[in-house]
Amino acid sequence: MGGKYFGTDGIRGRANRPPITPDVAMKVGMAAGLVFTHGDHRHRVVIGKDTRLSSYMIENALTAGFLAVGVDVLLTGPVPTPGIAMLTRSMRCDLGVMISASHNPYDDNGIKLFGPDGAKLTDAHEAAIEALIDADLAGRLAAPADLGRAKRIESVTDRYIEYAKRTLPRALTLDGIRVVVDCANGAGYRVAPEALWELGAEVFPMAVDPDGFNINRDVGSTAPAALAAKVREVRADIGIALDGDADRVVIVDEHGRLIDGDQMMAAIATSWAEQSLLSKPGVVVTVMSNLGLERYLAGIGLETVRTPVGDRHVAEAMREGGYNLGGEQSGHIILSDYTTTGDGLVAALQLLAVVRKLGRPVSQVCHLFEPLPQVLKSVRTAGGKRALESGVVRQMIEDVNGRLGDSGRLVVRASGTEPVIRVMAEGDDPGMVTAIVDDLIAALSDAPA
């Protein structure tokens, strides 16, 4: 949406600086509570969080806002984002909230909201909430007798673990598989190792000691080098790296080599197609997925549907088109037979199911295509997003697209979560791809403010 408060994945920013401040969080709770109040039943919201120090502050402020407009609050403590999406549905809540800045460092935080169906909010709902955040709501506060009530709910981790395990065939176990799981010192630090162990795997957990400051610090899906080293050290069969809120995952094979979301989707899509488990013969990906994936899927008779960046866009396209597999190269994998949003643990389990079914090493199961050379760089510009309107930049983009033709792709976009512009190019000629990105980065840097 890209409004005053909402970006591509909820509201996000530096902790204790606008908009991630207690007063804004309280207003978000009041506004969201009012937007999702329908009928005479007692309304309730489930609120989860990751392990950042600031999550406690935001949790209390949101709670105050919801209680002030008469909405009951269920507090889960640290739990993965997909766990909140699941609980919102299963507990018949009117709204779900996750406090997290995903893969960002500890000093950022964010607020993600889910509707009663467990899906991220529509643009219309976000616009309605934004309109109320800055409005005078004094006249819409609940009467003293109608204030909401807050309570902490128990056994949330057990509930999520059972939900994740049930996505696998009943007879399937992970007996004999050695797994290193990197939980990024984030929201999955309890549930992921426990679920894998209960399924029979020999588990080597890492980054499971959150202290409020170390979430995503040199660990997790955006920093998989430590995981790769650990896999080689203990001679594991697979490494699994989650991000801070456990809605994305990347894999490391038995040799310590990285496997991204594109290769994971290719492996799952191939297996599901063979078993007639795809609801439609296609996969939904974003503009950032490698052209090599698209060519591979076409070769096995599957369509590639592309969306803008963001797992919300992927989920929307999946619902509208009737697809049950989609995701992002970064590791947001959505399996809509089981989840309404990216779920790192469930995606990893589904990949392990393919590995178990085929009886082959992860390096073979998850290397189904050669990715085209792809270069991605980011740049901070004096004029921010306005740099994209520069005549020089626009002409360069047009010229590059003409040069690439069907042999490559160019994506230039403003980030929805950071104040940067990202340039990605891919093609059969690695030298040309690198030159294209460097030239565009230079042009964006020189664009007038």
C-alpha positions in Angstrom: 0.0 0.0 0.0 2.7 2.5 1.0 0.6 4.9 3.0 1.7 7.2 5.9 2.1 4.3 8.3 1.8 1.0 6.4 4.5 -0.3 4.0 4.7 -3.5 2.1 4.6 -5.6 5.3 2.7 -3.7 8.0 4.2 -0.8 9.9 7.9 -0.9 10.4 10.7 1.4 11.6 13.3 2.0 14.3 12.2 1.1 17.8 11.0 4.0 19.9 11.1 6.4 16.9 8.1 7.3 14.8 6.1 5.3 13.8 7.3 2.5 16.2 6.5 4.4 19.4 4.2 3.6 22.3 1.7 6.3 21.4 1.4 5.3 17.8 1.2 1.6 18.7 -1.7 2.4 21.1 -3.5 4.4 18.4 -3.0 1.4 16.0 -4.6 -0.8 18.6 -7.6 1.5 19.0 -7.9 2.1 15.2 -7.6 -1.6 14.3 -10.0 -2.6 17.1 -12.7 -0.1 15.8 -12.3 -1.2 12.1 -12.7 -4.9 13.0 -15.6 -4.4 15.5 -18.8 -5.8 13.9 -21.8 -7.1 15.8 -22.6 -7.5 19.5 -20.3 -10.4 20.4 -17.2 -9.8 22.5 -14.4 -9.0 20.1 -10.9 -10.3 20.7 -7.4 -10.0 19.2 -4.4 -12.4 19.6 -1.1 -10.6 19.9 2.3 -12.4 19.4 5.8 -11.0 19.3 9.4 -12.0 18.5 12.3 -11.7 20.9 13.4 -8.0 20.5 13.7 -5.9 23.6 11.3 -3.3 22.2 8.6 -6.0 21.6 7.6 -5.7 25.3 7.0 -2.0 24.9 4.9 -2.3 21.7 3.0 -5.2 23.2 1.8 -3.2 26.2 0.9 -0.1 24.1 -1.1 -2.2 21.6 -2.9 -3.9 24.4 -3.9 -0.6 26.0 -5.3 0.6 22.6 -7.4 -2.5 22.1 -8.7 -2.6 25.6 -9.7 1.1 25.4 -12.1 0.3 22.5 -13.5 -2.8 24.2 -11.5 -5.5 22.5 -10.3 -8.5 24.6 -6.6 -9.3 24.2 -5.0 -12.7 24.1 -1.2 -12.5 24.6 1.0 -15.4 23.4 4.5 -14.3 24.1 7.2 -15.2 21.5 5.7 -17.2 18.6 6.3 -17.3 14.8 4.3 -15.0 12.6 2.6 -17.9 10.9 1.6 -19.1 14.4 -0.4 -15.9 14.9 -2.0 -16.3 11.5 -3.0 -19.8 12.5 -4.3 -18.8 16.0 -6.3 -16.0 14.6 -8.4 -18.5 12.7 -8.4 -21.4 15.1 -9.4 -19.2 18.1 -12.0 -17.3 16.1 -10.4 -14.0 16.8 -11.4 -10.8 15.0 -7.8 -9.8 14.4 -4.3 -11.0 14.8 -1.2 -8.9 15.5 2.5 -9.9 15.2 5.1 -7.6 16.7 8.3 -8.1 14.6 10.6 -6.5 12.1 11.3 -9.9 10.5 14.9 -10.2 9.3 15.9 -6.7 10.5 18.3 -6.1 13.4 17.1 -5.8 17.0 16.8 -2.0 17.0 14.0 -2.1 14.4 10.5 -3.4 15.1 7.2 -3.6 13.3 3.5 -4.4 13.6 1.8 -6.9 11.2 -1.9 -7.4 11.3 -4.0 -10.3 10.1 -7.8 -10.4 9.5 -10.1 -13.1 11.0 -9.2 -15.4 8.0 -5.5 -15.3 9.0 -4.6 -13.4 5.9 -2.7 -10.1 5.9 -4.9 -7.0 5.6 -6.2 -5.6 2.4 -5.3 -2.2 1.2 -8.8 -1.0 2.1 -8.5 -2.2 5.7 -5.0 -0.6 6.0 -6.4 2.7 4.6 -9.3 2.6 7.1 -6.9 2.0 10.0 -4.6 4.8 8.9 -7.5 7.2 8.7 -8.4 6.5 12.3 -4.8 6.6 13.7 -4.7 10.4 13.3 -8.3 11.0 14.1 -9.8 12.1 17.5 -11.2 8.9 18.9 -12.2 10.3 22.3 -15.9 9.9 21.5 -15.4 6.3 20.4 -13.8 4.9 23.6 -15.5 2.1 25.4 -17.6 2.8 28.5 -15.9 1.8 31.8 -18.1 -1.4 32.0 -17.2 -2.3 28.4 -13.4 -2.1 28.5 -11.6 -5.1 27.1 -9.8 -7.7 29.2 -6.3 -9.0 28.7 -4.8 -12.4 29.5 -1.9 -14.6 28.6 -2.7 -17.9 27.0 -0.7 -21.0 27.6 0.4 -23.9 25.4 0.7 -21.7 22.3 4.1 -23.3 21.3 2.6 -26.8 21.7 -0.4 -25.9 19.6 1.8 -24.5 16.8 4.1 -27.5 16.9 1.2 -29.9 16.5 -0.2 -27.8 13.7 3.2 -27.9 11.8 3.6 -31.6 12.3 0.1 -32.3 11.0 1.1 -30.9 7.6 3.1 -34.1 7.0 1.6 -37.5 6.1 0.9 -39.4 9.3 3.3 -42.2 8.7 6.2 -40.0 7.7 9.1 -39.6 10.2 12.5 -37.9 10.1 14.2 -40.9 11.8 17.9 -40.9 10.9 18.1 -37.4 9.4 20.6 -35.1 11.0 19.4 -31.5 11.0 21.0 -28.3 12.1 18.4 -25.6 12.7 19.3 -21.9 13.0 16.5 -20.1 14.7 18.1 -16.6 14.4 17.6 -16.0 18.2 14.1 -15.2 17.1 10.5 -16.3 17.5 11.1 -19.8 16.3 13.7 -20.6 18.9 11.5 -23.0 20.9 9.1 -24.5 18.3 11.4 -25.4 15.4 13.9 -27.6 17.3 11.1 -29.3 19.2 9.0 -30.0 16.2 12.0 -31.5 14.3 13.0 -33.7 17.3 9.4 -34.9 17.9 9.4 -36.0 14.2 12.4 -38.2 14.8 15.3 -36.1 13.6 18.6 -35.8 15.3 18.6 -32.0 15.9 21.5 -29.6 16.4 20.0 -26.3 17.4 21.8 -23.0 17.1 20.9 -19.3 17.8 18.3 -20.4 20.4 19.4 -18.1 23.2 17.7 -14.7 22.6 18.6 -11.8 24.9 16.6 -9.0 23.3 19.5 -7.8 21.3 20.9 -10.7 19.3 18.0 -11.5 16.9 19.3 -12.0 13.4 22.9 -11.0 14.5 25.2 -12.9 12.1 22.7 -15.8 12.1 19.4 -16.7 10.5 18.2 -16.8 6.9 20.0 -13.6 5.9 23.4 -14.7 7.4 23.6 -18.5 6.7 27.4 -18.7 6.8 27.4 -19.9 10.5 24.8 -22.5 9.6 26.8 -23.8 6.7 29.9 -24.2 8.9 27.9 -26.1 11.5 26.4 -28.4 8.9 29.9 -29.3 7.7 31.2 -29.6 11.3 28.6 -32.1 12.5 28.2 -33.8 9.0 24.5 -33.0 9.0 22.1 -34.0 6.2 20.5 -30.6 6.0 20.7 -27.1 7.6 17.6 -25.0 8.1 17.8 -21.2 8.7 14.8 -19.2 9.8 14.5 -15.4 10.1 13.6 -13.4 13.2 9.8 -14.1 13.0 10.2 -17.6 11.3 8.1 -16.8 8.3 10.9 -17.3 5.9 13.5 -20.1 5.5 16.6 -20.9 3.5 18.3 -24.3 3.4 21.9 -25.5 3.4 22.6 -28.9 1.8 24.9 -31.6 3.2 28.0 -29.9 1.6 27.2 -26.5 3.3 25.9 -24.9 0.0 23.0 -22.5 0.2 19.6 -23.3 -1.3 17.3 -20.4 -1.7 13.5 -20.2 -2.0 13.5 -20.6 -5.8 15.2 -24.0 -5.6 12.9 -25.0 -2.7 9.8 -24.1 -4.7 11.2 -26.1 -7.7 11.6 -29.2 -5.6 8.2 -29.0 -3.9 6.5 -28.1 -7.2 8.0 -31.1 -9.0 7.0 -33.5 -6.2 3.5 -32.1 -5.9 3.0 -32.2 -9.7 4.0 -35.8 -9.8 1.5 -36.6 -7.0 -1.3 -34.4 -8.5 -1.2 -32.2 -5.4 -1.0 -28.9 -7.2 -4.4 -27.2 -7.3 -3.4 -25.6 -10.6 -0.4 -26.3 -12.8 1.6 -23.3 -11.8 3.6 -21.5 -9.1 3.2 -17.9 -8.0 6.5 -16.0 -7.5 7.6 -12.4 -7.3 9.5 -10.4 -9.9 12.7 -11.2 -8.0 12.6 -15.0 -8.6 15.3 -16.2 -11.0 14.5 -16.6 -14.7 16.1 -20.1 -14.4 13.2 -21.1 -12.2 10.7 -19.9 -14.7 12.4 -21.8 -17.5 12.6 -25.0 -15.4 8.9 -24.8 -14.5 8.0 -24.3 -18.1 10.0 -27.4 -18.9 7.8 -29.6 -16.6 4.6 -28.0 -17.9 4.0 -25.5 -15.1 3.1 -21.9 -15.4 5.0 -19.1 -13.6 2.8 -16.2 -12.3 4.8 -13.2 -11.1 3.7 -10.5 -8.6 5.4 -7.5 -7.0 7.7 -8.1 -4.1 6.1 -9.1 -0.9 4.5 -12.3 0.4 1.2 -10.5 0.7 1.1 -10.0 -3.1 2.0 -13.6 -3.6 -0.8 -14.8 -1.2 -3.4 -12.5 -2.9 -2.5 -13.9 -6.4 -2.6 -17.4 -5.1 -6.1 -16.9 -3.7 -7.4 -15.1 -6.8 -5.9 -17.7 -9.2 -6.5 -20.8 -7.2 -2.9 -21.8 -6.7 -1.6 -23.6 -3.6 2.2 -23.0 -4.0 4.0 -19.8 -4.1 6.7 -17.7 -2.5 9.8 -15.6 -2.8 13.4 -16.2 -3.6 14.2 -14.9 -0.1 12.5 -17.9 1.5 8.9 -16.8 2.1 7.2 -20.0 1.0 3.4 -20.1 1.1 1.6 -23.5 1.0 -2.0 -22.5 1.1 -3.3 -26.0 1.8 -1.8 -25.4 5.3 -1.0 -21.7 5.8 -2.2 -18.2 4.8 1.2 -16.7 5.0 4.9 -17.6 4.7 5.9 -20.3 7.2 9.6 -21.2 7.5 9.1 -24.4 9.6 6.2 -25.8 7.5 8.1 -25.1 4.2 11.2 -26.9 5.6 9.1 -29.9 6.7 7.5 -30.1 3.2 11.0 -30.1 1.7 12.1 -32.8 4.1 9.1 -34.8 3.0 10.3 -34.7 -0.6 13.9 -35.6 0.5 12.5 -38.6 2.5 10.2 -39.7 -0.4 13.0 -39.7 -2.9 15.7 -41.1 -0.6 18.3 -38.8 -2.1 20.7 -36.2 -0.7 19.4 -32.7 -0.3 22.1 -31.5 -2.8 20.4 -33.6 -5.5 16.8 -33.0 -4.5 17.2 -29.2 -4.4 19.4 -28.5 -7.4 16.9 -28.8 -10.3 18.0 -25.8 -12.4 21.0 -23.6 -12.9 20.1 -20.1 -11.9 21.0 -17.3 -14.4 23.7 -14.9 -13.2 21.8 -12.4 -11.1 23.1 -9.2 -9.5 21.2 -7.3 -6.9 22.4 -4.0 -5.4 20.8 -1.2 -3.3 21.4 2.5 -3.2 20.3 5.4 -1.0 19.5 8.4 -3.1 19.3 12.1 -2.3 15.7 12.3 -3.6 14.5 9.0 -2.3 11.9 7.3 -4.6 11.9 10.5 -6.8 15.1 9.3 -8.3 13.1 6.7 -10.3 11.3 9.6 -12.0 14.6 11.0 -13.5 14.5 11.2 -17.3 18.0 9.7 -17.5 17.1 6.8 -15.2 13.9 6.0 -17.1 15.7 6.1 -20.5 18.4 3.8 -19.2 15.8 1.3 -17.9 14.0 1.4 -21.3 17.3 0.8 -23.2 18.3 -2.1 -20.9 15.0 -3.8 -21.3 15.4 -3.6 -25.1 19.0 -5.0 -24.9 18.0 -7.9 -22.6 14.9 -9.0 -24.6 13.9 -12.6 -23.7 17.4 -13.4 -22.5 17.2 -11.6 -19.2 15.2 -9.4 -16.8 15.6 -6.0 -15.1 13.8 -5.0 -11.9 14.2 -1.5 -10.4 12.1 -0.7 -7.3 12.0 1.3 -4.1 12.2 -0.9 -1.1 9.0 -1.1 1.0 10.9 -1.8 4.3 14.1 0.3 3.9 14.9 3.8 2.5 16.7 2.4 -0.6 16.2 1.7 -4.2 17.0 -1.9 -5.3 18.3 -2.8 -8.8 18.3 -6.4 -9.9 19.4 -7.7 -13.3 19.8 -11.2 -14.6 20.8 -12.7 -17.9 22.9 -15.3 -19.7 25.9 -12.9 -19.9 27.2 -12.2 -16.4 29.5 -9.4 -17.5 26.6 -7.5 -19.1 24.4 -8.1 -16.0 27.0 -6.6 -13.7 27.6 -3.6 -15.9 23.9 -2.9 -16.2 23.4 -2.9 -12.4 26.5 -0.7 -11.8 25.5 1.8 -14.5 22.0 2.1 -13.0 23.2 2.4 -9.5 25.5 5.3 -10.6 22.6 7.0 -12.5 20.3 6.7 -9.4 23.1 8.1 -7.2 23.4 11.1 -9.5 19.7 11.8 -9.9 18.6 15.2 -8.5 16.9 15.4 -5.1 
